[in-house]
């Protein structure tokens, strides 16, 4: 075969696309495979060159090959009926236009008319991957196809539809289960025994509990039937009672009676504990139910001896459980059968105990609950021989100068099978080393661990705080009654050492928090070198900053030769390693961001893409003043990092703008005057406070150490006054849940900042009647719109002056840069300001809240009887002076 009749094999697909208007991969690859393999499998028709790079027809005459639909085979019919591969004699027939000659744009679920001249513009460039043309045709279906939607549909399409429908039903069931399903914990009476006034599992906690998931819309009868089906081996009567884990054990409350009652009305919610029993006894013991019989765990203290010259008394401790309806007389007879007195801590758990109050004879008829005894309360039993060396006056025990308290110690350095937590009795003068040794003995650990362990307070969110020096007392360590301590590996710092946290950069997600122990006499430079060595960094282009109360890099430790003690760096403080050298005194080093106009997506863009774009914008701002400089541009951001400038604090805002234009990223911008630039502070990764008055000094703005400045270019000059408010307004698109581009609106609030005044200003901006618009403020962090109501129009003029509130106060808190949505009631009577993007954002927030709730429930199931002291969720910081400027005080 002559080479002139052959063409390159890799160009055959393009030739087919030009002749037939459809590519091989799109129409034939699924049925026949790759084009090159198809040529190799049909040697009787096609002939490949020896190197398989060229292909031609094997027959001498022109072989006609017809490419039919994917459901039929490729064949070679007579030449009169085929379309020659290499022939251009038969031009394609002109397509008949549809009736009326109209074109329609079919974009997924939206169909709209389009002009023929706009078709090329609509589908050109990178925005369109492919374009399909449709022509109207008359469909004539045979009689056997009527009522049969599956008529002549290929089997593989039917299989795909069935699989898609099955997957859809599965997702619907999972969604319904997630929204309405609740998890219940069933406790079986056969796995429990009753002792010490409460129910306790005879096996492990996991083996005694059976989990049941049920729809919250079901009734008690449905619940009872589900329990019967789960416990098919149950014999005898079955009674369901609400239960609650208490420190003393599991306690039962009301029985679930009435099959027609709903689960919600019966108090059955997600995570509820339900006890399954016969309603009378457990293990042959009668069980009292109800809130009036709740068990209370009391810490009973007795004097074990007296150390003359010591700081306090030594006590023995034992826990006893009583019903809250037990009288004090019965309590006295149970704890002091041979006589004596009973005292309680009169100050309670929240205060430091300094007095012990004696229960008098007239109080013996009171119950434990009526006198205020709760779980964890301590009572002191003084026998007859103990009363000889104490003085009782006015019903109070005044001989002791120390408070009695107890602490919880949790083991963080042992194996999982070892005892995890113990309760230690101590006084406020007890030394921490004694508490550690007692905890090691109570936990049955090796005493050699005392030399390689320390005690660390545990916060409410489970974070280990700085270790307590072992020569500190409970009072010096500022520990309260019930505080939780962790027994951890590592030596505790001495009283002359500081335990510090540090991180690289102020973003906790990008840099983990690390720990270090340094001498308080160490200088700032020495401390920085130790921290750099521990985190594996090098160089001298670093400095230290404190972590402020907003958990951001704050005040810089500029005196490198000063000691940590001189700078009031305290135990447990967090320092931030920040890149870059500190500027000279009187100068500011400010990161500059360039605010580019946001390029709105085409109307009709997928809402999920808009949310993803917003996420990209936020991710582009993850770089703080203490991290490395990001790249100068980001494809989907409004804020572009330009660099840092070093400027004197006495310089004006105008000089800052001029110096910002010298940065490489900003030199391409054409700005006639500084008044064509608008300056913002960067707050929470978005423009925050608007900086007015170009002549004002930077020091007068009281900028924070790590604050960034955002520069926004303008189309015209702007010099906003102190009483002018800059708002972003956007008009809603009628019939759609979307808005047009934002526009700037300057509003003079010198006379009044009320709803009526804002409505008038917005109406005049859009040339609309005031009564034909509705406005609302957007809260992007909550994806919510708050309508700005006009109820004050219907109040008399005298009352209006008195009752109208400023929009700068609650609940609107209007400020510069806020987004105001506008509805034109002449074209759109819907008052729903939300968009599809808001729905997606709220759904994501709801999913996060649901995951947090489930994680809390998992922790409560794993440690049901853990008595956790409620501590602050954030570690305590040293108190500092705070000045607040109040503009309007009412």
C-alpha positions in Angstrom: 0.0 0.0 0.0 1.3 3.4 -0.9 2.3 5.6 2.0 0.4 8.5 0.4 -2.9 6.8 1.2 -2.0 6.4 4.8 -2.5 8.9 7.6 -0.9 9.1 11.1 -2.8 7.0 13.6 -2.9 9.7 16.2 -4.7 12.0 13.7 -7.4 9.6 12.9 -9.5 10.6 15.9 -9.4 14.3 14.8 -10.4 13.3 11.3 -13.3 11.4 12.6 -14.4 14.3 14.7 -14.2 16.7 11.7 -16.3 14.3 9.5 -18.9 13.0 11.9 -19.0 15.8 14.5 -18.4 13.5 17.4 -15.3 12.1 19.0 -14.4 8.4 19.2 -13.9 8.5 23.0 -17.3 10.1 23.6 -19.5 7.8 21.5 -17.7 4.6 20.7 -15.0 4.0 23.3 -17.3 2.5 25.9 -18.5 -0.2 23.5 -15.4 -0.8 21.3 -12.5 0.3 23.4 -9.6 2.5 22.4 -9.3 3.5 18.8 -5.9 2.1 18.2 -6.9 -1.3 19.7 -10.0 -1.3 17.4 -7.7 -0.8 14.4 -5.5 -3.7 15.5 -8.5 -6.1 16.0 -9.8 -5.5 12.4 -6.9 -6.3 10.1 -9.3 -7.3 7.3 -10.3 -3.6 7.0 -7.4 -1.6 8.2 -3.7 -2.0 7.6 -1.1 -0.5 10.0 2.4 0.4 9.1 5.3 -1.7 10.5 5.9 0.8 13.3 2.1 1.1 13.9 2.3 4.9 13.5 0.2 5.1 10.3 -3.0 3.5 9.2 -4.8 3.1 5.9 -7.6 1.1 4.2 -6.6 -2.4 3.1 -8.8 -2.6 0.0 -7.7 -0.9 -3.2 -11.1 0.7 -3.7 -12.6 3.2 -1.2 -14.0 1.2 1.7 -17.1 2.7 3.2 -17.5 2.4 7.0 -20.6 3.5 8.7 -20.5 4.5 12.3 -23.9 3.7 13.7 -25.3 4.3 17.2 -23.5 2.8 20.2 -26.0 0.0 20.5 -25.1 -1.4 17.0 -22.0 -2.9 15.5 -19.6 -1.1 13.2 -20.2 -2.5 9.6 -19.3 -1.9 6.0 -22.5 -1.6 3.9 -22.6 -0.9 0.2 -21.0 2.3 -1.0 -24.3 3.9 -2.0 -25.5 3.8 1.6 -22.3 4.8 3.4 -20.2 7.8 4.1 -16.7 7.5 2.7 -13.9 8.3 5.2 -11.8 10.2 2.6 -14.5 11.7 0.4 -15.6 15.3 0.4 -17.9 15.1 -2.6 -21.2 14.8 -0.7 -21.7 18.0 1.4 -23.8 17.7 4.5 -27.5 18.4 4.1 -28.6 21.7 5.6 -30.5 21.3 8.9 -34.1 22.2 8.9 -34.7 25.0 11.4 -37.4 24.5 14.1 -40.7 26.2 13.8 -40.3 29.9 14.6 -36.5 29.7 14.3 -35.9 30.3 18.1 -32.9 29.1 20.1 -33.0 28.0 23.7 -30.2 27.7 26.2 -30.6 24.5 28.3 -28.3 24.8 31.4 -29.1 21.8 33.6 -32.5 22.6 35.2 -32.8 26.1 33.7 -34.1 26.8 30.2 -34.2 30.3 28.8 -34.3 31.8 25.3 -31.0 33.0 23.7 -30.3 35.0 20.6 -28.4 33.4 17.8 -25.7 36.1 17.9 -25.1 35.4 21.6 -24.5 31.7 21.2 -20.8 32.2 20.2 -20.2 34.5 23.1 -22.0 32.2 25.5 -19.8 29.1 24.7 -16.4 30.5 23.9 -13.3 30.5 25.9 -12.4 28.4 28.9 -15.8 28.7 30.6 -17.4 26.0 28.4 -16.1 22.5 28.1 -18.6 21.3 25.5 -21.8 22.4 23.8 -24.8 20.3 22.7 -27.3 21.2 19.9 -30.9 19.9 20.0 -33.4 19.9 17.2 -37.1 19.4 17.8 -38.5 16.1 16.4 -41.9 14.4 16.4 -41.8 11.3 18.6 -44.0 8.5 17.4 -44.1 5.7 19.9 -45.6 2.2 19.1 -48.6 1.0 21.1 -46.4 -1.4 23.2 -44.4 1.5 24.5 -47.4 3.2 26.1 -47.2 3.0 29.8 -43.8 1.3 29.6 -41.1 3.9 30.4 -38.4 1.2 30.0 -39.3 0.5 26.4 -36.1 0.0 24.2 -33.9 1.5 26.9 -30.5 -0.3 26.9 -29.9 -2.7 29.7 -26.8 -1.0 30.9 -28.7 2.3 31.3 -31.5 0.4 33.2 -28.8 -1.0 35.5 -27.3 2.4 36.1 -30.8 3.9 36.9 -31.6 1.0 39.3 -28.3 1.5 41.1 -28.8 5.2 41.3 -32.3 4.8 42.7 -31.0 2.3 45.3 -28.3 4.7 46.3 -30.8 7.5 46.6 -33.1 5.5 48.8 -30.1 4.6 50.9 -29.1 8.2 51.3 -32.6 9.2 52.2 -32.8 6.5 54.9 -29.4 7.6 56.3 -30.5 11.3 56.3 -33.8 10.4 58.0 -32.0 8.3 60.6 -29.5 11.1 61.2 -32.2 13.7 61.7 -34.7 11.8 63.7 -32.8 8.8 65.2 -31.8 8.9 68.9 -29.4 6.5 70.6 -30.6 5.0 73.9 -28.6 3.1 76.4 -30.4 0.0 77.8 -29.2 -1.3 81.2 -30.3 -4.8 81.9 -31.2 -5.7 85.5 -29.5 -9.1 85.1 -26.2 -7.4 84.7 -26.6 -5.2 87.8 -26.5 -5.6 91.6 -27.8 -3.2 94.3 -25.4 -2.1 97.1 -24.4 1.0 98.9 -27.7 2.7 97.9 -27.2 2.5 94.1 -27.1 0.1 91.2 -23.6 -1.1 90.1 -22.8 -3.3 87.0 -21.6 -6.8 88.0 -19.6 -6.9 84.7 -17.8 -4.1 82.9 -19.7 -1.0 81.9 -19.6 -1.9 78.2 -20.9 -5.4 78.8 -23.8 -4.2 80.9 -25.2 -1.7 78.4 -27.0 -2.4 75.1 -27.4 0.5 72.6 -30.7 0.9 70.8 -31.4 3.4 68.0 -35.0 4.5 67.5 -36.9 7.2 65.8 -37.7 10.1 68.1 -41.2 10.3 66.6 -42.2 6.8 67.9 -44.2 6.1 71.0 -43.5 4.3 74.2 -45.3 1.3 72.8 -43.0 1.2 69.9 -40.0 1.5 72.2 -41.3 -1.4 74.4 -41.8 -3.5 71.3 -38.3 -2.8 70.0 -36.9 -3.8 73.4 -38.9 -7.0 73.4 -37.5 -7.9 69.9 -34.0 -7.1 71.0 -34.3 -9.1 74.2 -36.1 -12.2 72.9 -34.9 -14.3 75.8 -36.5 -12.0 78.4 -38.9 -13.8 80.8 -41.5 -12.3 83.1 -42.7 -8.7 83.4 -40.8 -6.0 81.7 -40.7 -2.4 83.1 -38.8 0.5 81.6 -37.5 3.2 83.9 -35.5 6.3 83.2 -32.0 6.1 84.8 -29.2 8.5 85.5 -25.6 7.8 86.3 -24.6 9.5 89.6 -21.4 9.5 91.5 -22.8 6.8 93.8 -23.9 4.6 90.9 -27.0 4.2 88.7 -30.3 5.6 90.1 -33.8 5.0 88.7 -36.5 7.6 88.3 -40.0 7.5 86.9 -41.3 4.4 85.1 -42.3 4.8 81.4 -46.0 4.1 81.4 -48.6 4.7 78.6 -48.0 3.1 75.2 -49.6 6.0 73.4 -47.3 8.7 74.8 -44.6 10.0 72.5 -40.9 9.7 73.4 -40.4 13.4 73.6 -43.3 14.0 76.0 -42.0 11.1 78.3 -38.5 12.7 78.7 -36.8 10.3 76.4 -34.1 12.1 74.4 -30.8 11.3 72.6 -28.4 9.6 75.0 -31.1 8.7 77.6 -30.3 5.8 79.9 -33.2 3.3 80.4 -33.2 0.5 82.9 -35.0 -2.8 82.0 -36.3 -4.7 85.0 -39.4 -6.2 86.6 -40.3 -3.0 88.4 -39.8 -4.4 92.0 -36.3 -5.7 92.8 -32.9 -6.2 91.4 -31.0 -9.4 92.4 -33.5 -10.0 95.2 -33.1 -6.4 96.7 -35.9 -3.9 96.7 -34.9 -0.7 94.8 -36.3 2.7 95.7 -36.9 5.0 92.7 -37.5 8.7 92.3 -35.7 12.0 93.0 -36.6 11.8 96.7 -34.4 8.7 97.1 -31.3 9.9 95.2 -28.0 8.5 96.7 -25.5 11.0 98.0 -21.8 10.2 98.4 -20.3 11.9 101.4 -16.6 12.1 102.3 -16.3 11.1 106.0 -13.2 12.5 107.7 -11.9 11.4 111.1 -8.9 12.7 113.0 -6.1 10.2 112.9 -3.6 12.1 115.0 -2.2 15.5 116.0 1.2 16.8 114.9 2.3 19.4 117.5 4.0 22.3 115.7 2.7 21.1 112.3 0.7 23.1 109.8 -2.4 21.1 110.0 -4.3 18.0 111.1 -4.0 14.6 109.4 -7.3 12.8 108.6 -8.5 9.5 107.4 -11.1 9.5 104.7 -13.8 7.1 103.7 -16.7 7.4 101.3 -20.2 6.5 102.5 -23.5 6.6 100.5 -26.8 7.7 102.0 -30.2 8.4 100.5 -30.9 12.1 100.3 -34.1 11.5 102.4 -32.0 10.1 105.3 -32.4 12.2 108.5 -29.3 13.6 110.3 -30.2 11.5 113.3 -29.9 8.3 111.2 -26.6 9.7 109.7 -25.3 10.4 113.2 -26.1 6.9 114.4 -24.6 5.3 111.4 -21.3 7.2 111.5 -20.9 7.7 115.2 -22.6 4.8 117.0 -20.6 5.3 120.2 -21.3 9.0 120.5 -19.5 12.1 119.3 -20.4 15.1 117.1 -20.8 15.5 113.3 -19.5 18.7 111.6 -19.8 19.9 108.0 -17.9 22.4 106.0 -20.1 25.6 106.3 -18.4 27.4 103.4 -19.3 25.0 100.7 -17.3 23.9 97.7 -16.9 27.3 96.0 -15.1 29.0 98.9 -12.1 28.3 101.0 -13.3 26.5 104.0 -12.2 28.0 107.3 -14.9 26.9 109.7 -16.6 23.6 110.4 -20.2 23.8 111.6 -21.6 21.4 114.2 -25.0 19.7 113.6 -27.1 20.5 116.7 -29.7 18.3 118.4 -32.5 20.3 116.9 -31.2 19.6 113.4 -31.4 15.9 113.7 -34.9 15.8 112.2 -33.7 17.4 109.0 -32.7 15.4 105.9 -29.4 15.3 104.1 -30.9 17.2 101.2 -32.6 19.9 103.3 -29.3 20.8 105.0 -27.5 21.2 101.7 -25.3 18.1 101.7 -24.5 17.1 98.1 -22.1 14.6 96.4 -18.6 15.2 97.4 -19.4 17.2 100.6 -17.2 16.4 103.6 -18.4 15.7 107.1 -16.0 15.5 110.1 -16.6 12.9 112.8 -15.2 13.8 116.2 -15.3 10.9 118.7 -15.4 11.5 122.5 -11.6 11.4 122.9 -11.1 13.8 119.9 -13.2 16.5 121.6 -10.7 17.0 124.4 -8.2 19.0 122.3 -10.6 21.2 120.3 -12.7 24.1 121.5 -16.3 24.4 120.4 -17.8 27.8 120.7 -20.9 29.1 119.1 -21.4 25.8 117.3 -18.2 26.2 115.3 -15.0 24.3 115.4 -12.4 27.1 115.8 -9.2 25.2 116.8 -8.2 24.4 113.3 -6.4 27.1 111.2 -6.4 25.1 108.0 -9.2 24.3 105.6 -10.0 20.7 104.8 -10.3 20.0 101.1 -9.9 17.2 98.6 -8.3 17.0 95.2 -8.7 14.5 92.3 -5.5 13.0 90.8 -5.7 11.3 87.4 -3.0 9.0 86.1 -1.5 10.1 82.8 1.7 8.0 83.0 0.3 4.5 83.6 -1.1 1.7 81.5 -4.8 1.6 80.6 -5.4 -1.4 82.9 -4.2 0.5 86.0 -6.4 2.5 88.2 -7.1 5.8 86.5 -8.2 8.3 89.2 -8.3 8.7 92.9 -9.5 11.4 95.4 -6.9 12.8 97.8 -7.8 14.6 101.0 -5.5 17.6 101.8 -5.4 20.9 103.6 -4.6 24.2 102.0 -1.2 24.0 103.7 -0.4 20.5 102.3 2.7 20.5 100.2 2.3 19.2 96.6 5.1 16.6 97.0 3.0 14.9 99.8 -0.1 14.9 97.5 2.0 13.3 94.7 3.3 10.6 97.0 -0.2 9.8 98.4 -1.6 9.6 94.9 1.1 7.2 93.8 0.3 4.9 96.7 -3.5 5.1 96.1 -2.9 4.4 92.4 -0.7 1.4 93.4 2.2 2.7 91.3 5.9 2.2 91.9 7.3 4.8 94.3 10.3 5.3 92.1 8.0 7.2 89.8 8.0 10.1 92.3 11.4 11.2 91.0 10.3 11.3 87.4 6.8 12.7 87.6 4.9 15.9 88.4 1.4 17.2 89.1 -0.3 19.3 86.4 -3.7 20.9 86.8 -6.3 19.8 84.1 -8.5 22.5 82.6 -12.2 21.9 81.8 -11.4 21.1 78.2 -8.9 18.4 79.2 -5.7 20.5 78.6 -2.8 19.9 80.9 -1.7 23.2 82.4 1.8 24.1 83.7 3.2 21.8 86.4 3.0 22.9 90.0 6.4 23.2 91.9 6.6 20.5 94.5 7.5 22.9 97.3 4.2 24.8 96.7 1.3 24.4 99.1 -2.3 23.9 97.9 -2.9 27.6 98.7 0.2 28.8 96.9 -0.8 26.7 93.8 -4.3 28.4 93.8 -6.1 25.1 93.8 -9.7 24.9 94.8 -11.7 22.1 96.3 -12.4 19.4 93.7 -9.6 20.5 91.4 -8.4 17.9 89.0 -4.6 17.2 88.8 -2.8 15.0 86.3 0.1 12.8 87.3 2.5 13.1 84.3 6.0 12.2 83.3 8.7 14.8 83.8 10.2 16.8 86.6 8.3 19.7 88.0 10.0 23.1 87.8 11.5 24.6 90.9 10.3 27.8 92.4 13.0 29.7 90.5 12.0 28.2 87.1 9.3 29.0 84.7 7.2 26.5 82.7 6.2 28.2 79.4 4.2 27.3 76.3 5.4 28.5 72.9 4.4 28.2 69.3 5.8 29.3 65.9 3.3 31.8 64.6 0.0 32.7 66.2 -2.1 30.2 64.2 -2.6 27.1 66.5 -3.7 25.0 63.4 -0.4 25.5 61.6 2.0 25.2 64.6 1.5 22.9 67.6 1.9 24.3 71.1 5.2 23.2 72.7 6.5 23.3 76.3 9.7 24.4 77.9 11.2 25.0 81.3 13.6 27.9 81.7 15.1 29.9 84.6 13.3 33.1 85.5 16.7 34.8 85.4 17.3 33.9 81.8 17.3 36.7 79.3 14.8 37.1 76.4 17.6 36.2 73.9 18.6 33.0 75.9 14.9 31.9 76.1 14.5 32.5 72.3 17.6 30.4 71.5 16.3 27.5 73.7 12.9 27.6 72.0 14.5 27.7 68.5 16.7 24.8 69.4 13.8 22.7 70.6 11.6 23.3 67.6 14.5 22.9 65.1 14.8 26.4 63.8 17.9 28.4 63.3 19.0 31.9 62.4 18.7 35.3 64.1 15.7 36.6 62.1 13.3 35.8 65.0 11.8 37.6 68.0 9.4 36.7 70.8 5.9 38.1 71.4 3.3 37.5 74.1 0.0 35.8 73.3 -2.7 38.3 73.9 -6.2 37.6 75.2 -7.5 37.2 71.7 -5.0 34.3 71.2 -3.0 36.4 68.7 0.6 37.6 68.6 0.6 40.7 70.8 3.2 42.7 72.6 6.8 42.1 71.5 9.6 41.3 74.0 11.9 44.0 72.6 14.5 44.0 75.4 16.6 41.0 74.5 19.0 41.5 77.5 16.2 41.8 80.0 15.3 38.8 82.2 12.0 37.1 82.0 11.4 38.0 85.7 11.9 41.7 84.9 9.4 41.6 82.1 6.8 39.9 84.3 6.7 36.7 82.3 4.8 34.3 84.6 4.5 30.5 84.9 2.1 29.1 82.3 2.4 32.1 79.9 2.4 31.4 76.1 5.0 33.1 73.9 5.0 33.3 70.1 8.1 32.9 68.0 7.6 35.5 65.2 9.7 35.7 62.1 11.6 38.9 61.4 13.6 41.3 63.4 11.9 43.9 65.6 11.8 47.5 64.2 13.7 50.2 65.9 12.0 52.1 68.8 9.3 54.4 67.5 8.8 52.5 64.3 6.1 50.1 63.2 6.4 47.1 61.0 3.0 46.7 59.3 2.0 43.9 56.8 0.1 45.4 53.8 -2.7 43.7 52.0 -4.2 44.9 48.6 -7.9 44.7 48.3 -8.9 43.8 44.8 -12.5 44.2 43.5 -14.2 40.9 43.7 -14.9 39.4 40.3 -18.4 38.1 40.6 -19.1 34.7 39.0 -21.6 34.4 36.2 -25.2 34.4 37.3 -26.4 30.9 37.7 -23.0 29.5 38.9 -23.2 26.5 41.2 -23.7 27.7 44.7 -21.3 25.2 46.0 -18.5 26.7 43.9 -19.3 30.1 45.4 -18.9 28.7 48.9 -15.6 27.0 47.9 -14.4 30.3 46.5 -15.2 31.9 49.8 -13.2 29.2 51.6 -10.3 29.9 49.3 -10.4 33.5 50.2 -10.3 32.7 53.9 -7.4 30.2 53.4 -5.4 32.9 51.6 -5.4 35.0 54.7 -4.1 32.3 57.1 -0.7 34.1 57.1 -0.3 36.3 60.1 2.3 38.9 61.0 4.4 36.2 62.5 4.7 33.8 59.6 6.5 33.7 56.3 5.3 35.9 53.6 2.8 34.3 51.3 2.9 34.4 47.5 1.9 37.8 46.1 -1.3 36.6 44.4 -3.9 34.0 44.8 -6.3 33.1 42.0 -9.6 33.3 44.0 -8.8 35.9 46.7 -10.0 39.5 47.2 -7.1 40.2 49.6 -3.7 40.0 48.1 -0.6 40.1 50.3 1.7 42.8 49.2 4.5 42.8 51.8 5.6 44.6 54.9 6.6 48.2 55.4 8.6 49.8 58.2 7.3 53.3 59.0 7.6 55.7 61.9 4.7 55.9 64.3 4.6 59.7 63.9 4.0 59.3 60.1 0.6 60.1 58.7 -1.9 57.8 57.1 -1.1 59.5 53.7 2.5 58.7 54.0 1.6 55.0 54.8 -0.4 54.9 51.6 2.4 56.4 49.5 4.9 53.9 51.0 2.6 51.0 50.4 2.6 51.9 46.7 6.3 51.3 46.5 5.9 47.6 47.3 6.5 45.4 44.2 2.9 44.1 44.2 1.4 47.6 44.1 3.7 49.3 41.6 1.5 48.2 38.7 -1.5 50.2 40.2 -2.1 53.6 38.7 -3.1 55.9 41.6 -3.2 59.7 41.0 -3.4 60.7 44.7 -3.5 59.0 48.1 -7.1 60.1 48.3 -7.9 57.5 45.7 -7.0 54.8 48.2 -9.0 53.6 51.2 -7.3 52.0 54.2 -8.7 49.3 56.5 -7.4 47.3 59.3 -7.4 43.5 58.8 -9.7 41.9 61.3 -10.6 38.2 61.4 -9.2 37.7 57.9 -11.4 40.4 56.4 -11.5 44.3 56.3 -12.3 45.6 59.7 -12.0 49.2 60.9 -11.9 52.0 58.3 -9.0 54.5 58.8 -10.2 58.0 58.1 -8.3 61.4 57.8 -5.1 61.1 55.7 -3.3 63.7 57.8 -3.8 61.8 61.1 -0.7 60.2 62.7 -0.5 56.4 62.8 0.2 56.5 66.6 -3.2 58.1 67.1 -5.0 55.1 65.7 -3.5 52.9 68.5 -2.8 50.0 66.1 -2.1 46.7 67.7 1.4 45.1 67.4 0.3 42.5 64.9 -2.4 44.4 63.0 -2.3 44.5 59.2 -3.4 47.3 56.9 -5.6 46.6 53.8 -5.4 49.1 50.9 -8.4 49.4 48.6 -8.2 51.3 45.3 -11.0 53.7 44.4 -12.3 55.1 41.1 -12.7 58.6 42.5 -11.3 60.7 45.4 -12.7 60.0 48.9 -12.3 61.9 52.1 -14.8 60.5 54.6 -15.8 62.6 57.6 -16.1 61.2 61.1 -19.9 61.1 60.8 -20.1 59.4 57.4 -20.8 55.6 57.3 -19.6 53.5 54.4 -21.9 50.6 53.5 -21.9 47.9 50.8 -25.4 47.7 49.2 -26.6 45.1 46.8 -29.9 44.7 45.0 -31.7 41.4 45.0 -32.3 39.9 41.6 -36.1 39.4 41.1 -37.2 35.8 41.1 -33.9 34.4 42.1 -32.0 33.9 45.4 -29.1 36.0 44.4 -27.8 39.6 44.3 -26.2 41.9 41.9 -22.7 43.4 42.5 -22.1 45.3 45.7 -21.8 49.1 45.5 -20.5 51.6 48.0 -23.0 53.8 49.8 -21.9 56.8 51.9 -24.4 57.7 54.6 -24.2 60.9 56.7 -25.3 59.9 60.3 -24.5 63.3 61.9 -28.2 64.0 62.3 -29.6 60.5 63.0 -28.7 56.9 62.5 -32.1 55.4 62.5 -34.0 52.8 60.4 -36.1 55.5 58.6 -33.1 57.6 57.7 -31.3 54.5 56.3 -34.3 53.5 54.2 -34.5 57.0 52.8 -30.8 57.0 51.9 -31.0 53.6 50.2 -34.2 54.5 48.4 -32.7 57.7 47.0 -29.6 55.7 45.9 -31.7 53.4 43.8 -34.3 56.0 42.8 -37.2 54.0 44.3 -40.0 54.9 46.7 -39.2 54.4 50.3 -42.3 52.2 50.9 -41.3 49.9 48.0 -38.0 48.6 49.4 -37.0 46.2 52.2 -33.5 46.2 53.6 -31.5 43.8 55.8 -28.0 43.5 57.2 -25.9 40.4 56.4 -23.9 38.6 59.1 -21.4 36.5 57.1 -20.1 34.5 60.1 -23.6 33.1 60.8 -24.9 33.2 57.1 -28.0 35.1 58.3 -29.8 38.2 57.2 -31.4 40.5 59.9 -34.2 42.6 58.4 -34.0 46.3 59.3 -37.7 46.9 60.3 -39.5 50.2 59.8 -41.9 49.9 62.7 -41.1 53.4 63.9 -43.1 54.9 61.0 -46.3 54.2 62.8 -45.4 55.9 66.1 -46.2 59.5 66.8 -43.5 62.1 66.3 -43.1 62.8 70.0 -42.7 59.1 70.8 -40.5 58.5 67.8 -37.8 60.7 69.1 -37.9 58.9 72.4 -38.1 55.3 71.2 -36.0 55.3 68.0 -32.7 53.5 68.7 -29.4 54.0 66.8 -28.5 51.3 64.2 -25.0 51.3 65.6 -26.3 49.7 68.8 -27.9 46.2 69.3 -29.0 44.2 67.5 -27.6 45.7 64.2 -24.3 47.1 65.4 -23.9 48.9 62.0 -20.4 49.8 61.1 -18.2 50.6 58.1 -18.1 47.9 55.4 -21.4 46.1 56.4 -23.4 44.5 53.6 -27.0 45.7 53.2 -29.3 43.7 51.0 -32.1 45.5 49.2 -35.4 44.1 47.9 -37.4 46.0 45.2 -41.0 45.3 46.1 -42.1 46.6 42.7 -40.5 43.6 41.0 -40.0 41.1 43.8 -42.5 40.7 46.7 -40.6 38.0 48.5 -39.0 39.1 51.7 -36.5 36.2 52.0 -33.0 37.7 51.8 -31.1 34.4 52.1 -29.3 32.8 49.2 -28.3 29.2 48.3 -24.8 29.9 49.6 -26.4 30.8 53.0 -28.2 27.5 53.1 -25.0 25.5 52.4 -23.1 27.4 55.0 -25.8 26.8 57.7 -25.9 23.1 56.8 -22.1 22.9 57.3 -22.4 24.6 60.7 -25.2 22.3 61.7 -23.1 19.2 60.8 -20.2 20.5 62.9 -22.5 21.1 65.9 -23.9 17.6 65.5 -20.4 16.0 65.4 -19.4 17.9 68.6 -22.6 16.7 70.3 -21.8 13.1 69.3 -18.2 13.3 70.6 -19.5 14.6 73.9 -21.9 11.7 74.2 -19.1 9.2 73.4 -17.0 10.7 76.2 -20.0 10.5 78.7 -20.5 6.9 77.8 -16.9 6.0 78.2 -16.6 7.7 81.7 -20.2 7.7 83.1 -19.3 8.0 86.8 -16.6 10.6 86.4 -17.2 13.5 88.7 -15.7 16.4 86.8 -15.2 19.7 88.4 -16.5 22.5 86.2 -13.4 24.6 85.4 -12.9 27.5 83.0 -12.7 26.4 79.4 -9.6 28.6 78.8 -6.4 28.7 80.9 -6.2 31.6 83.3 -4.1 34.5 82.2 -2.4 37.2 84.3 -4.6 40.2 85.0 -3.7 43.2 83.0 -4.9 46.8 82.9 -7.6 47.3 80.2 -8.8 50.7 79.0 -12.2 51.0 77.3 -13.2 54.0 75.3 -17.0 54.4 75.4 -18.5 56.7 72.7 -22.1 56.8 73.8 -22.9 55.9 77.4 -26.5 55.4 78.4 
